[in-house]
Amino acid sequence: MAKSLQQIEDYYLAKGLRGEELRNVLEKDREYQRLLQERKSRIRNKYGISEEEEKEYLLPNEEDYEILSLVKLLENKNLSNIDSQTVKLIKAQLLDDWRGSLLEKLKQLLQKYS
C-alpha cells in the first residue's frame, strides 16, 4: 500500500526527528518528494497556476493557490482603483518579501494623513 505524505512524516517524527533535521530527511526521501510533486501538480492544475508562478510565490497551503487564482481572475477585471490596490496588496502577501509591500503601503497612508 502506498504511503501518504503524512504517514512518511509521522514515521520520521516517531524516530524523534524534528525541525531542521526532519526537513533535511524529508528533502532526501525520494518517495516523499515524488508524492509532494504529484500533490503540487494536482493543486497547480486545479487552480490554473503555472510552475513559474509557483516558484515566484510562497504557496505552502492549497488556500494559497486558491488566493493566487482569485487574484489572477480579479486582475483581469475592470476594478476600481481602491479594489485594484487591495488585490495588489493581497498578491504581495504571497511573496517571500511580503513585509516590504506592507511597509510601503503603511508609509503612503502615514504620509497621506500627516
C-alpha distances in whole Angstrom, upper triangle without the diagonal:
4,6,10,13,14,12,13,16,16,15,18,20,20,21,24,24,26,28,28,27,23,24,25,22,20,22,21,17,16,13,14,17,15,14,17,19,17,18,21,22,21,23,26,26,26,29,31,30,31,30,33,33,30,32,35,34,32,29,26,26,25,29,30,29,31,34,34,34,36,39,38,39,42,44,44,46,50,50,53,53,52,49,48,49,46,44,44,44,41,39,41,39,36,37,37,41,41,44,46,46,47,49,51,51,52,55,56,56,58,61,61,62,64
4,7,10,12,10,10,14,14,14,16,19,19,20,23,22,24,25,26,24,21,21,22,19,16,18,18,14,13,9,11,14,12,10,13,15,13,14,18,18,17,20,22,23,23,26,27,27,28,26,29,30,26,28,31,30,28,25,23,22,22,26,27,26,27,31,31,30,33,35,35,36,39,40,41,43,47,47,49,50,49,46,45,45,43,40,41,41,37,36,37,35,32,34,33,37,37,40,43,43,43,46,48,48,49,52,53,53,55,57,58,59,61
4,7,8,6,7,10,11,10,13,15,15,17,19,18,20,22,22,21,17,18,19,16,14,16,16,12,12,8,9,12,11,9,12,14,13,13,17,18,17,19,22,23,23,25,27,26,27,25,29,29,25,26,29,28,26,23,20,20,20,24,25,24,26,29,29,29,32,34,34,36,38,39,40,43,46,45,48,48,47,44,43,44,41,39,39,39,35,34,35,33,30,32,31,35,35,37,40,40,41,43,45,45,46,49,50,51,52,55,55,56,58
4,5,5,6,9,10,11,13,14,15,17,19,18,19,20,21,20,16,16,18,16,13,15,16,13,13,9,8,11,11,7,9,12,11,10,14,16,15,16,19,20,20,22,24,23,24,23,26,26,22,24,27,25,23,20,17,16,17,20,21,21,23,25,26,26,29,31,31,32,35,36,37,39,43,42,45,45,43,40,40,40,38,35,36,35,32,31,32,29,27,28,28,31,31,34,37,37,37,40,42,42,43,46,47,47,49,51,52,53,55
4,6,5,6,9,10,11,12,14,16,17,15,16,16,17,17,13,13,15,13,10,12,13,11,11,9,6,9,10,7,7,11,11,9,12,14,14,15,17,19,19,21,23,22,23,21,24,23,20,21,24,22,19,17,14,14,15,18,19,19,21,23,24,24,27,29,29,31,33,34,36,38,41,40,43,43,41,38,38,38,35,33,33,32,29,28,29,26,24,25,24,28,28,31,33,34,34,37,38,39,40,42,44,44,46,48,49,50,51
4,5,5,6,8,10,10,12,14,15,14,14,15,17,17,13,13,16,14,11,14,16,13,14,12,9,12,13,10,10,14,14,12,15,18,17,17,20,22,21,23,25,24,25,24,26,26,22,23,26,24,21,18,15,14,15,18,20,20,22,24,25,26,28,30,31,32,34,35,37,39,42,41,43,43,41,39,38,38,35,33,34,33,30,29,30,27,24,26,25,29,29,31,34,34,34,37,39,39,40,42,44,44,45,48,49,49,51
4,5,5,6,9,10,10,13,14,14,15,17,19,17,14,15,17,14,12,15,16,13,14,11,10,13,14,11,13,16,16,15,17,20,19,20,23,24,24,26,28,27,28,26,29,29,25,26,29,27,24,22,18,18,19,22,23,24,25,28,29,29,32,33,34,36,38,39,41,42,46,45,47,47,45,42,42,42,39,37,38,37,33,33,33,31,28,30,29,32,32,34,37,38,38,40,42,42,43,46,47,48,49,52,52,53,55
4,5,5,7,9,10,11,13,12,13,15,16,14,11,12,13,10,8,12,12,9,11,8,7,10,12,10,11,15,15,14,17,19,19,20,22,24,25,26,28,27,27,25,28,27,24,24,27,26,23,21,18,18,20,23,23,24,26,28,29,29,32,33,34,36,38,39,41,43,46,45,47,47,45,43,42,42,39,37,37,36,33,32,33,30,27,29,27,31,31,33,36,37,37,39,42,42,43,45,47,47,49,51,52,53,55
4,5,5,6,9,10,11,9,10,12,13,12,8,9,12,9,7,11,12,10,13,11,8,11,14,12,12,15,16,15,17,20,20,20,22,25,25,26,28,26,27,25,27,27,23,23,26,24,21,19,16,16,18,21,22,22,25,26,27,29,31,32,33,35,37,38,40,42,45,43,45,45,43,41,40,40,37,35,35,34,31,30,30,28,25,26,25,28,29,31,33,34,34,37,39,39,40,42,44,44,46,48,49,50,51
4,5,5,6,9,10,10,11,13,15,14,10,12,15,12,11,15,16,13,16,14,12,15,17,15,15,19,19,18,20,23,23,23,25,27,27,28,31,29,30,28,31,30,26,27,29,27,24,22,19,19,21,23,24,25,27,29,30,31,33,34,36,37,39,40,42,44,47,46,48,47,45,43,43,42,39,38,38,36,33,33,33,30,28,29,28,31,31,33,36,37,37,39,41,41,42,45,46,46,48,50,51,52,53
4,5,5,7,9,9,11,14,16,13,10,13,14,11,11,14,14,12,14,13,11,15,17,15,16,19,20,19,22,24,24,25,27,29,29,31,33,31,32,30,32,32,28,28,31,29,26,25,21,22,23,26,27,28,30,32,32,34,36,37,38,40,42,43,45,47,50,49,51,51,49,46,46,45,42,41,41,39,36,36,36,33,31,32,30,33,34,36,38,39,39,41,44,44,45,47,49,49,51,53,54,55,56
4,5,5,7,6,8,11,12,10,7,10,11,8,8,12,12,10,14,13,11,14,17,16,16,19,21,20,22,24,25,25,27,30,30,31,33,31,31,29,31,31,27,27,29,28,25,24,20,21,24,26,26,27,30,31,32,33,36,37,38,40,42,42,44,46,50,48,50,50,48,45,45,44,41,40,40,38,35,35,34,32,29,30,28,31,32,33,36,38,37,39,42,43,43,45,47,48,49,51,53,53,54
4,5,5,5,7,10,12,10,7,11,13,11,11,14,15,14,17,16,14,17,19,18,18,21,22,21,23,26,26,26,28,31,30,31,34,32,32,30,32,31,28,28,30,28,25,24,20,21,23,25,26,27,30,31,32,33,35,36,38,40,41,42,44,46,49,47,49,49,46,44,44,43,40,39,39,37,34,34,34,31,29,30,27,30,31,32,35,37,36,38,41,41,41,44,46,46,47,50,51,51,52
4,5,7,10,13,15,13,11,14,16,13,14,17,17,16,19,18,16,19,21,20,20,24,25,23,25,28,29,28,31,33,33,34,36,35,36,33,35,35,31,31,34,32,28,27,23,24,26,28,29,30,32,34,35,37,38,40,41,43,44,45,48,49,52,51,52,52,50,48,47,46,44,42,42,41,38,37,37,34,32,33,31,34,35,36,39,40,40,42,44,45,45,47,50,50,50,53,55,55,56
4,6,9,13,14,11,10,13,14,11,13,16,16,15,18,18,16,19,22,21,21,24,26,25,26,29,30,30,32,35,35,36,38,36,36,34,36,35,32,31,34,32,29,28,25,26,28,30,31,32,34,36,36,38,40,41,42,44,46,47,49,51,54,52,54,54,51,49,49,48,45,44,44,42,39,39,38,35,33,34,32,34,35,37,39,41,41,42,45,46,46,48,51,51,51,54,56,56,57
4,6,10,12,10,9,13,14,12,13,17,17,16,20,20,18,20,23,22,22,25,27,26,27,30,31,30,32,35,35,36,38,36,36,34,35,35,31,31,33,31,28,27,24,25,28,30,30,32,34,35,36,38,40,40,42,44,45,46,48,50,53,51,53,52,50,48,48,46,44,42,42,40,38,37,37,34,32,32,30,32,33,34,37,39,38,40,43,44,43,46,48,48,49,52,53,53,54
4,7,9,6,5,9,10,9,10,13,14,14,17,18,15,17,21,20,19,22,24,23,24,27,29,28,30,33,33,33,35,33,33,31,32,32,28,27,30,28,25,24,21,23,25,28,27,29,32,32,33,35,37,38,39,41,42,43,46,48,50,49,50,49,47,45,45,43,41,40,39,37,35,34,34,31,29,29,27,29,30,31,34,36,36,37,40,41,41,43,45,46,46,49,51,51,52
4,6,6,5,8,10,10,11,13,15,15,19,19,16,18,21,20,19,22,24,23,23,27,28,27,28,32,32,32,34,31,32,29,30,30,26,26,27,26,22,22,19,20,24,25,25,27,29,30,30,33,35,35,36,39,40,40,43,45,48,46,47,46,44,42,42,40,38,37,36,34,32,32,31,28,26,26,24,26,27,28,31,33,32,34,36,37,37,39,42,42,43,45,47,47,48
4,5,5,6,9,10,11,12,15,16,19,20,16,17,21,20,18,21,24,22,22,26,27,26,27,30,30,30,32,29,30,27,28,27,24,23,24,23,19,20,16,19,22,24,23,25,28,28,28,31,33,32,34,37,38,38,41,43,45,43,44,43,41,40,39,37,35,34,33,31,29,29,27,25,23,23,20,22,24,24,27,29,29,30,33,34,34,36,38,39,39,42,44,44,45
4,5,5,6,9,10,10,13,14,18,19,16,16,20,20,18,20,23,22,22,25,27,26,27,30,31,30,32,29,29,26,26,26,23,22,23,22,19,20,17,20,23,25,23,25,28,28,28,31,33,33,34,37,38,38,41,43,45,43,45,43,42,40,39,37,36,34,33,31,30,29,27,25,23,22,19,22,23,24,27,29,29,30,33,34,34,36,38,39,40,42,44,45,45
4,5,5,6,9,10,11,12,16,17,15,16,20,20,18,21,24,23,23,26,28,27,28,31,32,32,33,31,30,27,28,28,25,24,26,25,22,22,19,22,25,27,26,27,30,31,31,33,36,35,37,39,41,41,43,45,48,46,48,47,45,43,42,41,39,37,36,35,33,32,30,28,26,26,23,25,27,28,30,33,33,34,36,38,38,40,42,43,43,46,48,48,49
4,5,5,6,9,10,11,14,15,12,13,17,17,15,18,21,20,20,23,25,24,25,29,29,29,31,28,28,26,27,27,23,22,25,23,20,20,17,19,22,24,24,25,28,29,29,31,33,33,35,37,38,39,41,43,46,45,46,45,44,42,41,39,37,36,35,33,31,30,29,27,25,25,22,25,26,28,30,32,32,34,36,37,38,40,42,43,43,46,47,48,49
4,6,5,6,9,10,13,14,11,11,15,15,13,16,19,18,17,21,22,22,23,26,27,27,28,25,25,22,23,23,20,19,21,20,17,17,14,17,20,22,21,22,25,26,26,28,30,30,31,34,35,35,38,40,43,42,43,42,41,39,38,36,35,33,32,30,28,27,26,24,22,21,19,22,23,25,27,29,29,31,33,35,35,37,39,40,41,43,45,46,47
4,6,5,6,9,12,14,12,12,15,16,15,17,20,19,19,22,24,24,24,28,29,29,30,27,26,23,24,25,21,20,22,22,19,20,17,20,23,25,24,25,28,29,28,30,33,33,34,36,38,38,40,43,45,44,46,45,43,41,40,39,37,35,34,33,31,30,28,27,24,23,21,24,26,27,29,31,32,33,35,37,37,39,41,42,43,45,47,48,49
4,5,5,6,10,11,10,11,14,15,14,16,19,19,19,22,24,24,25,28,29,30,31,28,28,24,26,26,23,22,25,24,21,21,18,21,23,26,25,26,29,30,30,32,34,35,35,38,39,39,42,44,47,46,48,47,46,44,42,41,39,38,37,35,33,32,31,29,26,26,24,27,28,30,32,34,35,36,38,40,40,42,44,45,46,48,50,51,52
4,5,5,8,9,6,7,11,11,10,13,15,15,16,18,20,20,21,24,25,26,27,25,24,21,23,24,20,19,22,21,19,18,15,17,20,23,22,22,25,27,26,28,31,31,32,34,36,36,38,41,44,43,45,44,43,41,39,39,37,35,34,33,31,29,29,27,24,24,22,25,27,29,31,32,33,35,37,38,39,41,43,43,45,47,48,49,50
4,6,8,10,8,7,10,12,10,12,15,15,15,17,20,20,20,23,25,25,26,23,22,19,21,21,18,17,20,20,17,17,15,18,20,23,22,22,25,26,25,27,30,30,30,33,35,35,37,40,43,42,44,43,42,40,38,37,36,34,33,32,30,28,27,26,23,22,20,23,25,27,29,31,32,34,35,37,38,40,41,42,44,46,47,48,49
4,6,9,8,8,11,13,12,13,16,17,17,19,22,22,23,25,27,28,28,26,25,21,23,24,21,20,23,23,21,21,19,21,23,26,25,25,28,30,29,30,34,34,34,36,39,38,40,43,46,45,47,47,46,43,42,41,40,37,36,36,33,31,31,29,26,26,24,27,29,31,33,34,36,37,39,40,41,43,45,46,47,49,51,52,53
4,6,5,6,9,10,11,12,14,15,16,18,20,21,22,24,26,27,28,26,25,22,24,25,22,21,24,24,22,21,19,21,22,25,25,25,28,29,29,30,33,34,34,36,38,39,40,43,46,45,48,47,46,44,42,42,40,38,37,36,34,32,32,30,27,27,25,29,30,33,35,36,37,39,41,42,43,45,46,47,49,51,52,53,55
4,5,5,6,9,10,11,12,14,15,16,18,20,21,22,24,26,26,24,23,20,23,24,21,20,24,24,22,21,19,21,22,26,25,24,27,29,28,29,33,33,33,35,38,38,39,42,45,45,48,47,46,44,42,42,40,38,37,37,34,32,32,31,28,28,26,30,31,34,36,37,38,40,42,43,44,46,47,48,50,52,53,55,56
4,5,5,6,8,10,11,12,14,15,17,18,20,21,23,25,25,24,23,21,24,25,21,21,25,25,23,21,19,20,21,24,24,23,26,28,28,28,32,33,32,35,37,37,39,41,45,44,47,47,46,43,42,42,40,37,37,37,34,32,33,31,28,28,27,31,32,35,37,37,39,41,42,43,45,47,48,49,51,53,53,55,56
4,5,5,6,9,10,10,12,14,15,16,18,20,21,23,24,22,22,19,22,22,19,19,23,22,20,18,15,17,18,21,21,21,23,26,25,26,29,30,30,32,35,35,37,39,43,42,44,44,43,40,39,39,37,34,34,34,31,29,30,28,24,25,24,28,29,31,33,34,35,37,39,40,41,43,45,45,47,49,50,51,53
4,5,5,6,9,10,10,12,14,15,16,18,20,21,22,20,19,16,19,20,16,16,20,19,18,16,14,16,17,21,20,19,22,24,23,24,28,28,28,30,33,33,34,37,41,40,43,42,41,39,37,37,35,33,32,32,29,27,28,26,23,23,22,26,27,30,32,32,33,36,37,38,39,42,43,44,46,47,48,50,51
4,5,5,6,9,10,11,12,14,15,17,18,20,21,19,19,16,19,20,17,17,21,21,20,18,16,17,18,21,21,19,22,25,24,24,28,29,28,30,33,33,34,37,40,40,43,43,42,39,38,38,36,33,33,33,31,28,29,28,24,25,24,28,29,32,34,34,36,38,39,40,42,44,45,46,48,50,50,52,54
4,5,5,6,9,10,11,12,14,15,17,19,20,18,19,17,20,20,17,18,21,21,19,16,15,15,15,19,19,18,20,23,23,23,26,27,27,29,31,32,33,36,39,39,42,42,41,38,37,37,35,32,32,32,29,27,28,27,23,25,24,28,29,32,34,34,35,37,39,39,41,43,44,45,47,49,49,51,53
4,5,5,6,9,10,11,12,14,15,17,18,16,16,14,17,17,13,15,18,17,15,13,11,12,13,16,16,15,18,20,20,20,23,24,24,26,29,29,31,33,37,36,39,39,38,35,34,34,32,29,29,29,26,24,25,23,20,21,20,24,25,28,30,30,31,34,35,35,37,39,40,41,43,45,46,47,49
4,5,5,6,9,10,10,12,14,15,16,14,14,11,14,15,12,13,16,16,15,13,12,14,13,17,16,15,18,20,19,19,23,24,23,25,28,28,29,32,35,35,38,38,37,34,33,33,31,28,28,29,26,23,24,23,20,21,20,24,25,28,30,30,31,34,35,35,37,40,40,41,43,45,46,47,49
4,5,5,6,9,10,11,12,15,15,14,14,13,16,17,14,16,19,18,18,15,14,14,13,17,17,15,17,20,19,19,22,24,23,25,28,28,29,32,35,35,38,39,38,35,34,34,32,29,30,30,27,25,26,25,22,23,23,27,27,31,32,32,33,36,37,37,39,42,42,43,45,47,47,49,51
4,5,5,6,8,10,11,13,14,13,14,13,16,16,13,15,18,17,15,12,11,11,10,14,14,12,14,17,17,17,20,22,21,23,26,26,28,30,33,33,36,36,35,32,31,32,30,27,27,28,24,22,24,23,19,21,21,25,25,28,30,30,31,34,35,35,37,39,40,40,43,45,45,46,49
4,6,5,6,9,10,11,12,10,11,10,13,12,9,11,14,13,12,9,9,10,9,12,12,10,13,15,14,14,18,19,18,20,23,23,25,27,31,30,33,33,33,30,28,29,27,24,24,25,22,19,21,20,16,18,18,22,22,26,27,27,28,31,32,32,34,36,37,37,40,42,42,44,46
4,5,5,6,9,10,10,9,9,9,12,12,10,13,16,15,15,12,13,13,11,15,14,11,14,17,15,15,18,19,18,20,23,23,24,27,30,31,34,34,34,30,29,30,28,25,25,26,23,21,23,22,18,20,21,24,25,28,29,29,30,33,34,34,36,38,39,39,42,44,44,46,48
4,6,5,6,9,10,10,12,12,15,15,13,16,18,17,17,13,14,13,10,14,14,11,13,16,15,14,17,19,18,19,23,23,24,26,30,30,33,34,34,30,29,30,28,25,26,27,24,22,24,23,19,22,23,26,26,29,31,30,31,35,35,35,37,39,39,40,43,44,44,46,48
4,5,5,6,8,8,11,11,14,13,11,14,16,14,14,10,11,10,7,10,10,7,9,12,12,11,14,16,16,17,20,21,22,24,27,27,30,31,30,27,26,27,25,22,23,23,20,18,20,19,16,18,20,23,23,26,28,27,28,31,32,31,33,36,36,36,39,41,41,42,45
4,6,5,6,5,7,8,11,10,8,11,13,12,13,10,12,11,9,11,11,7,9,12,10,10,13,15,13,15,18,19,19,22,26,26,29,29,29,26,24,25,24,20,21,22,19,17,19,18,15,17,19,22,21,25,26,25,27,30,30,30,32,35,34,35,38,40,39,41,44
4,5,5,6,8,10,13,12,11,15,16,16,17,14,15,14,12,14,14,10,11,14,13,11,14,16,14,15,19,19,19,22,26,26,29,30,30,27,26,27,26,22,23,24,21,19,22,22,18,20,22,25,25,29,30,28,30,33,33,32,35,38,37,38,41,42,42,44,46
4,6,8,11,13,16,14,13,17,18,17,17,14,15,13,10,12,12,9,9,12,12,9,12,15,14,14,17,19,19,21,25,25,28,29,29,25,25,26,24,21,22,24,20,19,22,21,18,21,23,26,25,28,30,28,29,33,33,32,34,37,37,37,40,42,41,43,45
4,6,9,12,14,12,11,15,16,14,15,12,14,12,9,10,10,6,6,9,8,6,9,11,10,11,14,15,16,18,21,21,25,26,25,22,21,22,21,17,19,20,17,15,18,18,15,18,20,23,22,25,26,25,26,29,29,28,31,33,33,33,36,38,37,39,42
4,7,10,12,10,10,14,15,14,16,13,16,15,12,13,12,9,9,11,9,7,10,12,9,10,14,14,14,17,21,21,25,26,26,22,21,23,21,18,19,21,18,15,18,19,16,18,21,23,22,26,27,25,27,30,29,29,32,34,33,34,37,38,38,40,42
4,7,8,6,7,10,11,10,12,10,13,13,11,13,11,7,9,11,8,7,11,11,9,11,14,14,15,18,21,22,25,25,25,22,20,22,20,17,17,19,16,13,16,16,13,15,17,20,19,23,24,22,24,27,27,27,29,32,31,32,35,36,36,38,41
4,5,5,6,9,10,11,13,12,15,16,14,16,14,10,13,14,11,10,14,14,12,14,17,16,17,20,23,24,27,27,27,24,22,23,23,19,19,20,19,15,17,18,15,15,17,20,20,24,24,23,25,28,28,28,31,33,32,34,36,37,37,40,42
4,5,5,6,9,10,12,11,14,15,15,17,14,12,15,16,13,13,17,17,15,17,20,19,20,23,27,27,30,29,30,27,25,25,25,21,20,22,20,17,18,18,15,15,16,19,20,24,24,23,26,28,28,29,32,33,33,35,37,38,39,41,43
4,5,5,6,9,12,12,15,17,17,18,15,13,16,16,13,14,17,16,14,17,19,18,19,22,25,25,28,27,28,26,23,23,23,20,18,20,19,15,16,17,14,13,14,17,18,22,22,21,24,26,25,26,29,31,30,32,35,36,36,39,40
4,5,5,6,9,9,13,14,14,15,12,10,13,12,9,10,14,12,11,14,16,15,16,20,23,22,25,24,24,22,20,20,20,16,15,17,15,11,13,14,10,10,13,15,15,19,19,18,21,23,23,23,26,28,28,29,32,33,33,36,37
4,6,6,7,7,10,12,12,13,10,8,12,12,10,11,15,14,13,16,18,17,19,22,25,25,27,27,27,24,22,22,21,18,17,18,16,13,14,14,10,10,12,15,16,19,20,19,21,24,24,25,27,29,29,31,33,34,35,37,39
4,6,8,9,11,14,15,16,13,12,15,15,13,15,18,17,16,19,21,20,22,25,27,27,29,28,28,26,24,23,23,20,18,19,17,14,14,15,11,10,10,14,15,18,19,19,21,23,24,25,27,29,29,31,33,34,35,37,39
4,7,9,12,15,16,16,13,12,15,14,11,14,16,14,14,18,19,17,19,22,25,24,26,25,25,23,20,20,20,17,15,16,15,11,11,12,9,7,8,11,12,16,16,15,18,20,20,21,24,25,25,27,30,30,31,34,35
4,6,9,12,13,13,9,9,12,11,9,12,14,12,13,16,17,16,19,21,24,23,25,24,23,21,19,18,17,15,13,13,12,9,9,9,5,5,7,10,10,14,14,14,16,19,19,20,22,24,24,26,28,29,30,32,34
4,6,9,11,11,8,9,12,11,10,13,15,14,15,18,19,19,22,24,26,25,27,26,25,23,21,20,19,16,15,15,13,10,10,9,5,6,6,10,10,13,15,15,16,19,20,20,22,24,25,26,28,30,31,32,34
4,6,7,8,5,6,9,9,9,11,14,14,15,17,18,19,21,23,26,25,27,27,25,23,22,21,19,17,17,16,13,11,12,10,7,9,10,13,13,16,18,18,19,22,23,23,25,27,28,28,31,33,33,34,36
4,7,8,7,8,11,12,12,14,16,17,18,20,22,22,25,27,30,28,30,30,28,26,25,24,22,20,20,19,16,15,15,13,10,12,12,15,15,17,20,20,20,23,25,25,26,29,30,30,32,34,35,36,38
4,5,5,7,9,10,11,13,15,16,17,19,20,22,24,25,29,27,29,29,27,25,24,24,21,19,20,19,16,15,16,13,11,14,14,18,16,19,22,21,21,25,26,26,27,30,31,31,33,35,35,36,39
4,5,5,6,9,10,11,13,14,16,17,19,20,22,23,27,26,28,28,27,24,23,24,21,19,20,19,16,15,17,15,12,15,17,20,19,22,24,23,23,27,28,27,29,32,32,32,34,37,36,38,40
4,5,5,6,9,10,10,12,14,15,16,18,20,21,24,23,25,26,24,21,21,21,18,16,17,17,13,13,15,13,11,15,16,19,17,20,22,21,21,24,25,24,26,29,29,29,31,34,33,34,37
4,5,5,6,9,10,10,12,14,15,16,19,20,23,22,24,24,22,19,19,19,16,14,15,14,11,10,12,10,7,11,13,15,14,17,19,18,18,21,22,22,23,26,27,27,29,31,31,33,35
4,5,5,6,9,10,11,12,14,15,17,19,22,21,24,24,23,20,19,20,18,15,16,16,13,11,13,12,9,12,15,18,16,20,21,20,21,24,25,24,26,29,29,29,32,34,33,35,37
4,5,5,6,9,10,11,12,14,16,17,20,19,22,23,22,18,18,19,16,13,15,16,12,11,14,13,11,15,17,20,18,21,23,21,21,25,25,24,26,29,29,29,32,33,33,34,37
4,5,5,6,9,10,10,12,15,16,19,17,19,20,18,15,15,15,13,10,12,12,8,8,11,10,9,12,15,17,15,18,19,17,18,21,22,20,22,25,25,25,28,30,29,30,33
4,5,5,6,9,10,10,13,15,18,17,19,19,19,16,14,15,13,10,11,12,9,7,10,10,8,11,14,16,14,18,19,16,18,21,21,20,23,25,25,25,28,30,29,31,34
4,5,5,6,9,10,11,13,17,16,19,20,20,16,15,17,15,12,13,15,12,10,13,14,12,14,18,20,18,21,22,20,21,25,24,23,26,28,27,28,31,32,32,34,36
4,5,5,6,9,10,11,14,13,16,18,17,13,13,15,13,9,12,13,10,10,13,14,13,16,19,21,18,21,22,19,20,24,23,21,24,27,26,26,29,31,29,31,34
4,5,5,6,9,10,13,12,14,15,14,11,10,11,10,6,8,10,8,7,10,11,11,13,17,18,15,19,19,16,17,21,20,18,21,24,22,23,26,27,26,28,31
4,5,5,7,9,12,12,16,16,17,13,11,14,13,9,10,13,11,9,12,14,13,15,18,19,18,21,21,18,20,23,22,21,24,26,25,25,29,30,29,31,34
4,5,6,7,11,11,15,16,16,13,12,15,14,10,12,15,13,12,15,17,16,18,22,23,21,24,24,21,22,26,25,23,26,28,26,27,30,31,30,32,35
4,5,5,8,8,11,12,13,9,8,11,10,7,10,13,11,11,14,16,16,18,22,22,20,22,22,19,20,23,22,20,23,25,23,24,27,28,26,29,32
4,6,8,8,11,12,13,10,7,10,11,7,8,12,11,10,13,15,15,17,20,21,19,21,21,18,19,22,21,19,22,24,22,23,26,27,26,28,31
4,7,8,12,13,15,12,10,14,14,11,12,16,15,14,17,19,18,20,24,24,22,25,25,21,23,26,24,22,26,28,25,26,30,30,28,31,34
4,6,9,12,13,10,9,13,13,11,13,16,16,15,18,20,20,22,26,26,24,26,26,22,23,26,25,22,26,27,25,25,29,29,27,30,33
4,7,9,12,10,9,12,13,12,14,17,17,17,20,22,22,24,28,27,25,27,26,23,24,26,24,22,25,27,24,24,28,28,25,28,31
4,6,8,6,6,9,10,9,11,14,14,15,17,19,20,22,26,25,22,24,24,20,21,23,21,19,22,23,21,21,24,25,22,24,28
4,6,5,6,9,10,11,12,14,15,16,18,20,22,23,27,26,23,24,23,20,20,22,20,17,20,22,19,18,22,22,19,21,25
4,6,5,6,9,10,10,12,14,15,16,19,21,22,25,24,21,22,21,17,17,19,17,14,17,18,15,15,19,19,16,19,22
4,5,5,6,9,10,11,12,14,15,17,19,21,24,22,19,20,19,15,15,18,16,12,15,17,14,13,17,17,15,17,20
4,5,5,6,9,10,10,12,14,16,18,19,23,22,19,20,20,16,16,19,17,14,17,19,16,16,20,20,18,20,23
4,5,5,6,9,10,11,12,15,16,17,21,20,17,19,18,14,15,18,16,13,17,18,16,16,20,20,18,21,24
4,5,5,6,9,10,10,13,15,16,19,18,15,16,15,11,12,14,12,10,13,15,12,13,16,17,15,18,21
4,5,5,6,9,10,11,13,15,18,17,14,15,15,11,11,14,13,10,13,16,14,13,17,18,17,19,22
4,5,5,6,9,10,11,13,17,17,14,16,16,12,13,16,15,13,16,18,17,17,20,21,20,22,25
4,5,5,6,9,10,11,15,14,11,13,13,9,11,14,12,11,14,16,15,16,19,20,19,21,24
4,5,5,7,9,10,13,12,9,10,10,7,7,11,10,8,11,14,13,13,16,18,18,19,22
4,5,5,7,10,13,13,9,12,13,10,10,14,13,12,14,17,16,17,20,21,21,22,25
4,5,6,7,11,11,9,12,13,10,11,15,14,13,16,19,18,19,22,23,23,25,27
4,5,5,9,8,6,9,9,6,8,11,11,11,14,16,16,17,20,21,21,23,25
4,5,8,8,5,8,10,8,8,12,13,12,14,17,17,18,20,22,23,24,26
4,7,8,7,10,12,11,12,15,16,16,18,20,21,22,24,26,26,28,30
4,5,5,9,10,9,11,14,14,15,17,19,20,21,23,25,26,28,29
4,6,8,10,11,12,14,15,17,18,20,21,23,24,26,27,29,30
4,6,6,8,10,11,12,14,15,16,18,20,21,22,24,26,27
4,5,6,7,9,10,11,13,15,16,17,19,21,22,23,25
4,6,5,6,9,10,10,12,14,15,16,18,20,21,22
4,5,5,6,9,10,11,12,14,15,17,18,20,21
4,5,5,6,9,10,11,12,14,15,17,19,20
4,5,5,6,9,10,11,12,14,15,17,18
4,5,5,6,9,10,10,12,14,15,16
4,6,5,6,9,10,11,12,14,15
4,5,5,6,9,10,11,12,14
4,5,5,6,9,10,11,12
4,5,5,6,8,10,10
4,5,5,6,9,10
4,5,5,6,8
4,5,5,6
4,6,5
4,6
4
